[in-house]
Amino acid sequence: MFTGIITDIGTIAEAEQRGDLRLKVRCGYDMATVDLGASIACSGVCLTVVDKGGDWFAVDVSAETVSRTASGQWVAGARLNLERSLKLGDEMGGHIVTGHVDGIGEILSAEPVGDSTALTIRAPDELAKLIAPKGSIALNGVSLTVNEVRDTDDGCHFTINLIPHTAEVTTFDAIETVQPVNIEIDILARYLARMTSK
């Protein structure tokens, strides 16, 4: 369980295809406090620490996970938003994030609005009914608030505002249009959709 408040940016130092994809991620965490078997969200994907060193940890990414997440993020040199799992008593600064990606979106535009940046993202049609104005959403593991939602012929378009602090402490400090992003919708929307689908 996570909150979508990013606590470090990691860099993939090595990516080795074995039975699964083994990643070695360099980070700023005190690795003495990270146990083998611990969960770390890597750009919104909950992964298990299988090895570690002084300034790195390793995770295995299954073919299923690779196929359901944003392309290009599991390669050497890629930067990842990192968050360690929530502990009882921790401050709940964002919203409940599970680290299970619901779909892949695409950044369509990034426009300055005051000191912030307004992003427009296209989400797959199947997620449209789960995204609501002023609702929570996680993009690449970052807890954000949806501003507006529009249904279009090519999917659902929604906007969010990135304040300067959020951009500085996440990989959103370097935004590209047509960039794929991992989307996790609010867990409450998941359950409500399931309850109303019968």
Contacts in CASP RR format, 6 or more apart in sequence:
PFRMAT RR
TARGET T0000
AUTHOR 0000-0000-0000
METHOD contacts of the structure
MODEL  1
MFTGIITDIGTIAEAEQRGDLRLKVRCGYDMATVDLGASIACSGVCLTVV
DKGGDWFAVDVSAETVSRTASGQWVAGARLNLERSLKLGDEMGGHIVTGH
VDGIGEILSAEPVGDSTALTIRAPDELAKLIAPKGSIALNGVSLTVNEVR
DTDDGCHFTINLIPHTAEVTTFDAIETVQPVNIEIDILARYLARMTSK
1 85 0 8 1.000
1 86 0 8 1.000
1 96 0 8 1.000
1 97 0 8 1.000
1 98 0 8 1.000
2 41 0 8 1.000
2 44 0 8 1.000
2 46 0 8 1.000
2 83 0 8 1.000
2 85 0 8 1.000
2 86 0 8 1.000
2 97 0 8 1.000
2 98 0 8 1.000
2 99 0 8 1.000
2 141 0 8 1.000
3 83 0 8 1.000
3 86 0 8 1.000
3 90 0 8 1.000
3 92 0 8 1.000
3 93 0 8 1.000
3 94 0 8 1.000
3 95 0 8 1.000
3 96 0 8 1.000
3 97 0 8 1.000
3 143 0 8 1.000
4 41 0 8 1.000
4 44 0 8 1.000
4 83 0 8 1.000
4 94 0 8 1.000
4 95 0 8 1.000
4 97 0 8 1.000
4 138 0 8 1.000
4 141 0 8 1.000
4 142 0 8 1.000
4 143 0 8 1.000
5 83 0 8 1.000
5 93 0 8 1.000
5 94 0 8 1.000
5 143 0 8 1.000
6 81 0 8 1.000
6 82 0 8 1.000
6 83 0 8 1.000
6 141 0 8 1.000
6 142 0 8 1.000
6 169 0 8 1.000
6 170 0 8 1.000
7 29 0 8 1.000
7 82 0 8 1.000
7 83 0 8 1.000
7 84 0 8 1.000
8 27 0 8 1.000
8 28 0 8 1.000
8 29 0 8 1.000
8 82 0 8 1.000
8 83 0 8 1.000
9 79 0 8 1.000
9 80 0 8 1.000
9 81 0 8 1.000
9 82 0 8 1.000
9 169 0 8 1.000
9 170 0 8 1.000
9 171 0 8 1.000
10 25 0 8 1.000
10 26 0 8 1.000
10 27 0 8 1.000
10 28 0 8 1.000
10 79 0 8 1.000
10 80 0 8 1.000
10 82 0 8 1.000
11 25 0 8 1.000
11 26 0 8 1.000
11 27 0 8 1.000
11 77 0 8 1.000
11 78 0 8 1.000
11 79 0 8 1.000
11 80 0 8 1.000
12 23 0 8 1.000
12 24 0 8 1.000
12 25 0 8 1.000
12 26 0 8 1.000
12 74 0 8 1.000
12 75 0 8 1.000
12 76 0 8 1.000
12 77 0 8 1.000
12 78 0 8 1.000
12 79 0 8 1.000
12 80 0 8 1.000
13 24 0 8 1.000
13 25 0 8 1.000
13 26 0 8 1.000
13 56 0 8 1.000
13 76 0 8 1.000
13 77 0 8 1.000
14 22 0 8 1.000
14 23 0 8 1.000
14 24 0 8 1.000
14 76 0 8 1.000
15 21 0 8 1.000
15 22 0 8 1.000
15 23 0 8 1.000
15 24 0 8 1.000
15 74 0 8 1.000
15 75 0 8 1.000
15 76 0 8 1.000
16 22 0 8 1.000
16 23 0 8 1.000
18 60 0 8 1.000
20 60 0 8 1.000
20 61 0 8 1.000
20 62 0 8 1.000
20 63 0 8 1.000
21 60 0 8 1.000
21 61 0 8 1.000
21 62 0 8 1.000
21 63 0 8 1.000
21 66 0 8 1.000
21 74 0 8 1.000
22 50 0 8 1.000
22 58 0 8 1.000
22 59 0 8 1.000
22 60 0 8 1.000
22 61 0 8 1.000
23 42 0 8 1.000
23 58 0 8 1.000
23 59 0 8 1.000
23 60 0 8 1.000
23 61 0 8 1.000
23 74 0 8 1.000
24 51 0 8 1.000
24 56 0 8 1.000
24 57 0 8 1.000
24 58 0 8 1.000
25 42 0 8 1.000
25 56 0 8 1.000
25 57 0 8 1.000
25 58 0 8 1.000
25 59 0 8 1.000
25 80 0 8 1.000
25 82 0 8 1.000
26 55 0 8 1.000
26 56 0 8 1.000
27 55 0 8 1.000
27 56 0 8 1.000
27 57 0 8 1.000
27 82 0 8 1.000
28 55 0 8 1.000
29 57 0 8 1.000
29 82 0 8 1.000
29 84 0 8 1.000
31 52 0 8 1.000
31 53 0 8 1.000
31 54 0 8 1.000
31 55 0 8 1.000
31 56 0 8 1.000
31 57 0 8 1.000
34 40 0 8 1.000
34 49 0 8 1.000
34 52 0 8 1.000
34 57 0 8 1.000
34 84 0 8 1.000
35 49 0 8 1.000
36 49 0 8 1.000
36 50 0 8 1.000
36 51 0 8 1.000
36 52 0 8 1.000
37 48 0 8 1.000
37 49 0 8 1.000
37 50 0 8 1.000
38 48 0 8 1.000
38 49 0 8 1.000
38 84 0 8 1.000
38 85 0 8 1.000
39 46 0 8 1.000
39 47 0 8 1.000
39 48 0 8 1.000
39 49 0 8 1.000
39 84 0 8 1.000
39 85 0 8 1.000
40 46 0 8 1.000
40 47 0 8 1.000
40 49 0 8 1.000
40 57 0 8 1.000
40 59 0 8 1.000
40 82 0 8 1.000
40 83 0 8 1.000
40 84 0 8 1.000
40 85 0 8 1.000
41 47 0 8 1.000
41 81 0 8 1.000
41 82 0 8 1.000
41 83 0 8 1.000
41 84 0 8 1.000
41 85 0 8 1.000
41 97 0 8 1.000
41 99 0 8 1.000
41 141 0 8 1.000
42 59 0 8 1.000
42 80 0 8 1.000
42 81 0 8 1.000
42 82 0 8 1.000
43 69 0 8 1.000
43 70 0 8 1.000
43 73 0 8 1.000
43 80 0 8 1.000
43 81 0 8 1.000
43 140 0 8 1.000
43 141 0 8 1.000
43 171 0 8 1.000
43 182 0 8 1.000
44 81 0 8 1.000
44 83 0 8 1.000
44 97 0 8 1.000
44 99 0 8 1.000
44 101 0 8 1.000
44 138 0 8 1.000
44 140 0 8 1.000
44 141 0 8 1.000
44 182 0 8 1.000
44 184 0 8 1.000
45 61 0 8 1.000
45 65 0 8 1.000
45 69 0 8 1.000
45 99 0 8 1.000
45 101 0 8 1.000
45 182 0 8 1.000
46 85 0 8 1.000
46 98 0 8 1.000
46 99 0 8 1.000
46 100 0 8 1.000
47 59 0 8 1.000
47 60 0 8 1.000
47 61 0 8 1.000
47 65 0 8 1.000
48 59 0 8 1.000
48 60 0 8 1.000
49 57 0 8 1.000
49 58 0 8 1.000
49 59 0 8 1.000
50 58 0 8 1.000
50 59 0 8 1.000
50 60 0 8 1.000
51 57 0 8 1.000
51 58 0 8 1.000
52 58 0 8 1.000
61 74 0 8 1.000
66 74 0 8 1.000
68 101 0 8 1.000
68 103 0 8 1.000
68 104 0 8 1.000
69 101 0 8 1.000
69 104 0 8 1.000
69 182 0 8 1.000
70 104 0 8 1.000
70 105 0 8 1.000
70 140 0 8 1.000
70 180 0 8 1.000
70 181 0 8 1.000
70 182 0 8 1.000
71 104 0 8 1.000
71 180 0 8 1.000
72 78 0 8 1.000
72 180 0 8 1.000
73 80 0 8 1.000
73 180 0 8 1.000
73 182 0 8 1.000
79 171 0 8 1.000
80 171 0 8 1.000
81 140 0 8 1.000
81 141 0 8 1.000
81 142 0 8 1.000
81 170 0 8 1.000
81 171 0 8 1.000
83 97 0 8 1.000
83 141 0 8 1.000
86 92 0 8 1.000
93 143 0 8 1.000
94 136 0 8 1.000
94 143 0 8 1.000
95 136 0 8 1.000
95 138 0 8 1.000
95 143 0 8 1.000
95 186 0 8 1.000
96 186 0 8 1.000
96 187 0 8 1.000
97 138 0 8 1.000
97 141 0 8 1.000
97 143 0 8 1.000
97 184 0 8 1.000
97 187 0 8 1.000
98 184 0 8 1.000
98 187 0 8 1.000
99 138 0 8 1.000
99 141 0 8 1.000
99 184 0 8 1.000
100 184 0 8 1.000
101 182 0 8 1.000
101 183 0 8 1.000
101 184 0 8 1.000
102 127 0 8 1.000
102 130 0 8 1.000
102 183 0 8 1.000
102 184 0 8 1.000
102 185 0 8 1.000
102 190 0 8 1.000
103 123 0 8 1.000
103 124 0 8 1.000
103 127 0 8 1.000
103 182 0 8 1.000
103 183 0 8 1.000
104 124 0 8 1.000
104 180 0 8 1.000
104 181 0 8 1.000
104 182 0 8 1.000
104 183 0 8 1.000
105 121 0 8 1.000
105 122 0 8 1.000
105 123 0 8 1.000
105 124 0 8 1.000
105 180 0 8 1.000
105 181 0 8 1.000
105 182 0 8 1.000
105 183 0 8 1.000
106 121 0 8 1.000
106 122 0 8 1.000
106 178 0 8 1.000
106 179 0 8 1.000
106 180 0 8 1.000
106 181 0 8 1.000
107 119 0 8 1.000
107 120 0 8 1.000
107 121 0 8 1.000
107 175 0 8 1.000
107 176 0 8 1.000
107 177 0 8 1.000
107 178 0 8 1.000
107 179 0 8 1.000
107 181 0 8 1.000
108 120 0 8 1.000
108 121 0 8 1.000
108 122 0 8 1.000
108 157 0 8 1.000
108 177 0 8 1.000
108 178 0 8 1.000
109 118 0 8 1.000
109 119 0 8 1.000
109 120 0 8 1.000
109 177 0 8 1.000
110 117 0 8 1.000
110 118 0 8 1.000
110 119 0 8 1.000
110 175 0 8 1.000
110 177 0 8 1.000
111 117 0 8 1.000
111 118 0 8 1.000
111 120 0 8 1.000
112 118 0 8 1.000
113 161 0 8 1.000
115 163 0 8 1.000
115 164 0 8 1.000
116 161 0 8 1.000
116 162 0 8 1.000
116 163 0 8 1.000
116 164 0 8 1.000
117 161 0 8 1.000
117 162 0 8 1.000
117 167 0 8 1.000
117 172 0 8 1.000
117 175 0 8 1.000
118 147 0 8 1.000
118 159 0 8 1.000
118 160 0 8 1.000
118 161 0 8 1.000
118 162 0 8 1.000
119 159 0 8 1.000
119 160 0 8 1.000
119 161 0 8 1.000
119 162 0 8 1.000
119 175 0 8 1.000
120 157 0 8 1.000
120 158 0 8 1.000
120 159 0 8 1.000
121 139 0 8 1.000
121 157 0 8 1.000
121 158 0 8 1.000
121 159 0 8 1.000
121 160 0 8 1.000
121 181 0 8 1.000
121 183 0 8 1.000
122 152 0 8 1.000
122 154 0 8 1.000
122 155 0 8 1.000
122 156 0 8 1.000
122 157 0 8 1.000
123 131 0 8 1.000
123 155 0 8 1.000
123 156 0 8 1.000
123 157 0 8 1.000
123 158 0 8 1.000
123 183 0 8 1.000
124 155 0 8 1.000
124 156 0 8 1.000
125 155 0 8 1.000
125 156 0 8 1.000
127 156 0 8 1.000
127 183 0 8 1.000
127 185 0 8 1.000
128 149 0 8 1.000
128 151 0 8 1.000
128 155 0 8 1.000
128 156 0 8 1.000
129 193 0 8 1.000
130 185 0 8 1.000
130 186 0 8 1.000
130 189 0 8 1.000
130 190 0 8 1.000
130 193 0 8 1.000
131 137 0 8 1.000
131 146 0 8 1.000
131 149 0 8 1.000
131 156 0 8 1.000
131 158 0 8 1.000
131 185 0 8 1.000
131 189 0 8 1.000
132 146 0 8 1.000
132 149 0 8 1.000
132 189 0 8 1.000
133 146 0 8 1.000
133 147 0 8 1.000
133 148 0 8 1.000
133 149 0 8 1.000
134 145 0 8 1.000
134 146 0 8 1.000
134 147 0 8 1.000
135 145 0 8 1.000
135 146 0 8 1.000
135 186 0 8 1.000
136 143 0 8 1.000
136 144 0 8 1.000
136 145 0 8 1.000
136 146 0 8 1.000
136 186 0 8 1.000
137 144 0 8 1.000
137 145 0 8 1.000
137 146 0 8 1.000
137 158 0 8 1.000
137 160 0 8 1.000
137 183 0 8 1.000
137 184 0 8 1.000
137 185 0 8 1.000
137 186 0 8 1.000
138 144 0 8 1.000
138 182 0 8 1.000
138 183 0 8 1.000
138 184 0 8 1.000
139 160 0 8 1.000
139 181 0 8 1.000
139 182 0 8 1.000
139 183 0 8 1.000
140 170 0 8 1.000
140 171 0 8 1.000
140 172 0 8 1.000
140 181 0 8 1.000
140 182 0 8 1.000
141 182 0 8 1.000
141 184 0 8 1.000
142 166 0 8 1.000
142 170 0 8 1.000
142 172 0 8 1.000
144 160 0 8 1.000
144 162 0 8 1.000
144 166 0 8 1.000
145 160 0 8 1.000
145 161 0 8 1.000
146 158 0 8 1.000
146 159 0 8 1.000
146 160 0 8 1.000
147 158 0 8 1.000
147 159 0 8 1.000
147 160 0 8 1.000
147 161 0 8 1.000
148 158 0 8 1.000
148 159 0 8 1.000
149 156 0 8 1.000
149 157 0 8 1.000
149 158 0 8 1.000
150 156 0 8 1.000
150 157 0 8 1.000
150 158 0 8 1.000
151 157 0 8 1.000
162 172 0 8 1.000
166 172 0 8 1.000
167 173 0 8 1.000
167 175 0 8 1.000
END
